[in-house]
Amino acid sequence: MTDIAVEIGSVRLESPVMTASGTAGHGAELGAFQDLSQLGAVVVKSLSAAPWEGNPPPRVHQTSAGMINAVGLQNPGVATWRSSELPELLAAGATVVASIWGRSVDEYRDAAALLEGVDGVAAVEVNVSCPNLESRGDMFAHDPGATAEVIGAAAACGLPLWAKLSPNVTDLTPIARAALDAGAEALTVANTLMGMVIDPETRRPVLGNGGGGLSGPAIRPVAVRAVYDLVSALGPTPIIGVGGVASAEHAVEFLAAGATAIQVGTATFADPRTPTLVSRDLRAWCSRHGVRTISSLTGAAHDTD
């Protein structure tokens, strides 16, 4: 049987398949459809230090190859999540990765500090793809210095850090390098692509916030290329590939590009069982192809033999 355990920096996961932040809720919602203990990890929806209401509706709209959303990072705040959502996840046997966000470096530090000493959180994914109020609203993830500041502030949690990066840049390499140099153990590549849908009848954006983030099958080639290019530039690096994964073959694409693990997001809206199905089918794919360890697939597309 194929060994599908992976190591992402200092974190060992029994499966390379996780949920993606923003698509699995804050708690054990997906546990109604699968055994969460069998997933590599449940990455919860991004949390801020204080509760946040998010954007006005409509927030989600289906596109021809995925969906576009502007939920606006609605969340109950770290403290409420710790008391009301985390216990249910842990009772389900889930390996938990908390995701945090903020509008300033101090807000990231505050959110991270609230996770210090919390039992049951394996790692913290730092969502740097947020508007930076200290820099005229530009995303932290668009600037190496701002990204490094946030990762440094997030170290207040005392847990392994994963930096979730944005594909909406000309060159991701210096930003990724800055995140790693600042203390991130791994990179999550990548977040949504910025987009907009306009209703021809009203000639107005369909989302209440105007534009939003595009996810799903349409962005998979972009995310796979981003992973491949980062490994080409940085060498072997702990990377979690995310963007349009809905099958074992999609997971293999990311792994071959250089990812160590993958996350399943938008596909759960069509079938909440998708993370478990991908994990099951990935093991079967490896068996059919004589792959004994999942880690042997990582970076295969870079082999020159």
C-alpha positions as CSV (number, residue, x, y, z in Angstrom):
1,M,0.0,0.0,0.0
2,T,1.2,3.5,-0.8
3,D,2.5,5.6,2.0
4,I,0.7,8.9,1.6
5,A,2.0,10.7,4.7
6,V,3.8,13.9,4.0
7,E,6.0,16.4,6.0
8,I,5.4,20.1,5.6
9,G,8.3,21.7,7.4
10,S,7.9,20.5,11.0
11,V,4.3,19.3,10.5
12,R,3.6,15.6,9.6
13,L,0.3,14.9,8.0
14,E,-1.1,11.4,7.4
15,S,-2.5,12.5,4.0
16,P,-1.5,15.2,1.6
17,V,-5.1,16.2,1.0
18,M,-6.6,19.1,3.1
19,T,-9.5,21.4,2.9
20,A,-8.8,24.9,1.6
21,S,-9.5,27.9,3.9
22,G,-12.7,29.7,3.1
23,T,-14.5,26.7,1.7
24,A,-14.9,24.4,4.7
25,G,-16.4,26.8,7.3
26,H,-14.9,27.5,10.8
27,G,-15.8,24.2,12.4
28,A,-16.7,20.6,11.7
29,E,-19.4,21.3,9.1
30,L,-18.0,18.9,6.5
31,G,-17.9,16.2,9.1
32,A,-21.5,15.4,8.2
33,F,-20.2,14.1,4.9
34,Q,-16.9,12.4,5.7
35,D,-14.5,11.3,8.5
36,L,-12.4,14.5,9.1
37,S,-9.8,12.4,10.9
38,Q,-8.9,10.8,7.5
39,L,-7.9,14.1,5.9
40,G,-4.4,15.6,6.1
41,A,-5.9,18.6,7.8
42,V,-9.0,20.8,8.0
43,V,-7.9,24.4,7.2
44,V,-10.5,26.6,8.7
45,K,-11.9,29.9,7.3
46,S,-9.7,32.8,8.0
47,L,-10.0,34.3,11.5
48,S,-9.3,37.8,12.7
49,A,-8.6,39.0,16.2
50,A,-12.1,40.6,16.5
51,P,-15.3,39.4,14.8
52,W,-15.9,40.7,11.3
53,E,-19.1,40.9,9.4
54,G,-17.7,40.7,5.8
55,N,-19.1,42.2,2.7
56,P,-22.7,43.0,1.6
57,P,-24.6,40.4,-0.4
58,P,-24.7,38.9,-3.0
59,R,-21.4,37.3,-2.0
60,V,-21.0,34.3,-4.3
61,H,-21.7,33.8,-8.0
62,Q,-21.2,30.7,-10.2
63,T,-19.1,31.2,-13.3
64,S,-18.6,29.0,-16.3
65,A,-15.5,27.3,-14.8
66,G,-15.8,27.8,-11.1
67,M,-17.1,30.6,-8.9
68,I,-16.4,34.2,-7.9
69,N,-16.8,35.3,-4.3
70,A,-16.5,38.4,-2.2
71,V,-17.5,37.1,1.2
72,G,-15.1,39.5,2.8
73,L,-13.6,37.2,5.4
74,Q,-16.6,37.1,7.7
75,N,-15.7,35.3,10.9
76,P,-16.5,35.2,14.7
77,G,-13.0,36.2,15.8
78,V,-10.3,33.9,17.2
79,A,-11.5,33.8,20.8
80,T,-15.1,32.7,19.9
81,W,-13.7,30.2,17.4
82,R,-11.5,28.7,20.1
83,S,-14.4,28.2,22.5
84,S,-17.3,27.3,20.1
85,E,-15.8,25.7,16.9
86,L,-12.4,24.2,17.7
87,P,-13.6,21.7,20.3
88,E,-16.0,20.1,17.8
89,L,-13.2,19.8,15.2
90,L,-10.9,18.1,17.8
91,A,-13.7,15.8,18.9
92,A,-14.0,14.7,15.3
93,G,-10.4,13.7,15.3
94,A,-9.4,16.4,12.7
95,T,-5.9,17.8,12.4
96,V,-6.6,21.5,12.5
97,V,-4.8,24.3,10.7
98,A,-6.0,27.8,11.7
99,S,-6.0,30.6,9.1
100,I,-5.6,34.2,10.2
101,W,-5.9,37.6,8.6
102,G,-5.8,41.3,9.4
103,R,-5.8,44.8,7.9
104,S,-2.6,45.8,9.6
105,V,0.5,44.2,10.9
106,D,-0.7,44.7,14.4
107,E,-4.0,43.0,13.6
108,Y,-2.1,39.9,12.4
109,R,0.0,40.0,15.6
110,D,-3.2,40.2,17.7
111,A,-4.9,37.3,15.9
112,A,-1.7,35.2,16.2
113,A,-1.3,35.9,19.9
114,L,-4.7,34.6,20.6
115,L,-3.6,31.2,19.2
116,E,-0.5,31.0,21.4
117,G,-0.6,27.9,23.6
118,V,-3.9,26.6,22.1
119,D,-3.9,22.8,22.1
120,G,-4.9,21.0,18.9
121,V,-3.7,23.5,16.3
122,A,-1.0,22.0,14.1
123,A,-0.1,25.1,12.2
124,V,-1.2,28.6,11.3
125,E,-1.8,29.6,7.7
126,V,-1.2,33.3,7.3
127,N,-3.5,34.7,4.7
128,V,-1.5,37.7,3.4
129,S,-3.8,38.3,0.5
130,C,-5.7,41.0,2.4
131,P,-6.0,44.8,1.9
132,N,-3.3,46.6,3.8
133,L,-4.9,49.7,5.4
134,E,-1.4,50.9,6.2
135,S,-0.5,51.1,2.5
136,R,-3.6,52.5,0.7
137,G,-5.4,49.2,0.5
138,D,-2.8,47.3,-1.5
139,M,-2.5,43.6,-0.6
140,F,0.3,42.6,1.8
141,A,1.0,39.7,-0.6
142,H,1.9,42.1,-3.3
143,D,5.0,43.4,-1.6
144,P,7.9,41.3,-0.2
145,G,8.5,43.7,2.7
146,A,4.9,43.8,3.8
147,T,4.7,40.0,3.5
148,A,7.8,39.6,5.7
149,E,6.4,42.0,8.3
150,V,3.2,40.0,8.6
151,I,4.9,36.7,8.9
152,G,7.2,38.1,11.5
153,A,4.2,39.4,13.5
154,A,2.4,36.1,13.1
155,A,5.2,34.3,14.9
156,A,3.5,35.5,18.1
157,C,1.4,32.3,17.9
158,G,4.5,30.1,18.5
159,L,3.2,27.6,15.9
160,P,4.5,26.6,12.4
161,L,3.5,29.2,9.9
162,W,2.4,28.7,6.3
163,A,2.2,31.8,4.1
164,K,-0.8,31.8,1.7
165,L,0.3,33.9,-1.3
166,S,-1.6,35.7,-4.0
167,P,-1.2,34.9,-7.8
168,N,-2.1,38.5,-8.7
169,V,1.5,39.6,-9.0
170,T,4.0,39.8,-11.8
171,D,6.7,37.8,-10.0
172,L,5.8,35.6,-7.0
173,T,9.4,34.6,-6.3
174,P,10.7,37.5,-4.3
175,I,7.5,37.5,-2.2
176,A,7.8,33.8,-1.5
177,R,11.5,34.2,-0.6
178,A,10.6,37.0,1.8
179,A,8.0,34.9,3.5
180,L,10.4,32.0,4.0
181,D,13.2,34.3,5.2
182,A,10.8,35.8,7.7
183,G,10.0,32.5,9.3
184,A,7.3,30.7,7.2
185,E,7.9,27.0,7.1
186,A,5.8,26.5,4.0
187,L,3.9,28.4,1.2
188,T,0.3,27.9,0.2
189,V,0.1,28.6,-3.5
190,A,-2.2,30.2,-4.4
191,N,-5.2,32.3,-3.4
192,T,-7.9,33.4,-5.8
193,L,-7.5,35.5,-8.9
194,M,-9.1,38.9,-8.9
195,G,-12.1,39.1,-11.2
196,M,-15.5,40.5,-11.9
197,V,-18.9,39.4,-13.4
198,I,-21.3,41.9,-14.8
199,D,-25.0,41.2,-15.3
200,P,-25.8,42.1,-18.9
201,E,-29.4,43.0,-18.0
202,T,-28.5,45.5,-15.2
203,R,-25.1,46.3,-16.6
204,R,-23.9,46.2,-12.9
205,P,-21.5,43.8,-11.1
206,V,-23.4,40.8,-9.7
207,L,-21.5,40.8,-6.4
208,G,-22.4,43.3,-3.7
209,N,-18.8,44.3,-3.3
210,G,-18.2,44.8,-7.0
211,G,-15.3,42.5,-7.8
212,G,-14.2,39.3,-6.1
213,G,-11.9,36.3,-6.2
214,L,-12.1,33.7,-8.9
215,S,-11.6,30.1,-7.9
216,G,-12.2,26.6,-9.3
217,P,-11.1,24.8,-12.4
218,A,-10.4,28.0,-14.3
219,I,-7.4,28.9,-12.1
220,R,-5.8,25.4,-11.8
221,P,-3.3,25.9,-14.7
222,V,-2.3,29.3,-13.2
223,A,-1.7,27.8,-9.7
224,V,0.2,24.8,-11.1
225,R,2.4,27.1,-13.1
226,A,3.0,29.2,-9.9
227,V,4.1,26.2,-8.0
228,Y,6.3,25.0,-10.8
229,D,8.0,28.4,-11.2
230,L,8.6,28.8,-7.5
231,V,10.3,25.4,-7.2
232,S,12.4,26.2,-10.3
233,A,13.5,29.5,-8.7
234,L,13.8,28.4,-5.1
235,G,14.6,24.7,-5.3
236,P,12.7,22.1,-3.3
237,T,10.4,24.1,-0.9
238,P,7.5,23.0,1.2
239,I,4.5,24.1,-0.9
240,I,0.8,23.4,-0.5
241,G,-0.8,23.6,-3.9
242,V,-4.3,24.9,-4.2
243,G,-6.6,26.0,-7.0
244,G,-9.2,23.9,-8.8
245,V,-8.4,20.5,-7.4
246,A,-11.3,18.1,-7.8
247,S,-9.7,14.8,-8.6
248,A,-6.6,12.6,-7.9
249,E,-5.2,13.6,-11.3
250,H,-5.4,17.3,-10.4
251,A,-3.5,16.5,-7.2
252,V,-0.8,14.7,-9.1
253,E,-0.4,17.8,-11.3
254,F,0.4,19.9,-8.3
255,L,2.6,17.3,-6.7
256,A,4.6,16.9,-10.0
257,A,5.0,20.7,-10.2
258,G,6.7,20.6,-6.8
259,A,4.0,20.7,-4.2
260,T,4.3,18.6,-1.0
261,A,0.5,18.6,-0.4
262,I,-2.7,20.0,-1.8
263,Q,-5.9,21.6,-0.7
264,V,-9.4,21.1,-2.0
265,G,-11.7,24.1,-1.9
266,T,-14.4,25.2,-4.5
267,A,-15.1,21.5,-5.4
268,T,-16.7,21.0,-2.0
269,F,-19.5,23.3,-3.0
270,A,-20.5,20.8,-5.6
271,D,-19.8,17.8,-3.5
272,P,-18.7,18.2,0.2
273,R,-17.1,14.8,0.1
274,T,-14.5,15.8,-2.5
275,P,-11.5,16.1,-0.1
276,T,-12.1,12.5,1.0
277,L,-12.7,11.2,-2.5
278,V,-9.6,12.9,-3.8
279,S,-7.5,11.3,-1.0
280,R,-9.0,7.9,-1.6
281,D,-8.6,8.1,-5.4
282,L,-5.0,9.5,-5.0
283,R,-4.0,6.3,-3.1
284,A,-5.6,4.2,-5.8
285,W,-3.9,6.2,-8.6
286,C,-0.5,5.6,-6.8
287,S,-1.2,1.9,-6.5
288,R,-2.0,1.6,-10.2
289,H,1.2,3.5,-11.2
290,G,3.5,1.6,-8.8
291,V,4.1,4.7,-6.6
292,R,5.1,3.5,-3.1
293,T,5.5,6.9,-1.4
294,I,3.5,10.0,-2.2
295,S,6.6,12.1,-1.6
296,S,8.3,10.6,-4.6
297,L,5.8,12.4,-6.9
298,T,6.9,15.8,-5.6
299,G,8.8,17.7,-8.2
300,A,8.6,15.0,-10.8
301,A,8.0,17.5,-13.6
302,H,11.4,19.0,-12.9
303,D,13.3,15.7,-13.4
304,T,15.6,15.9,-16.4
305,D,16.2,12.1,-16.8
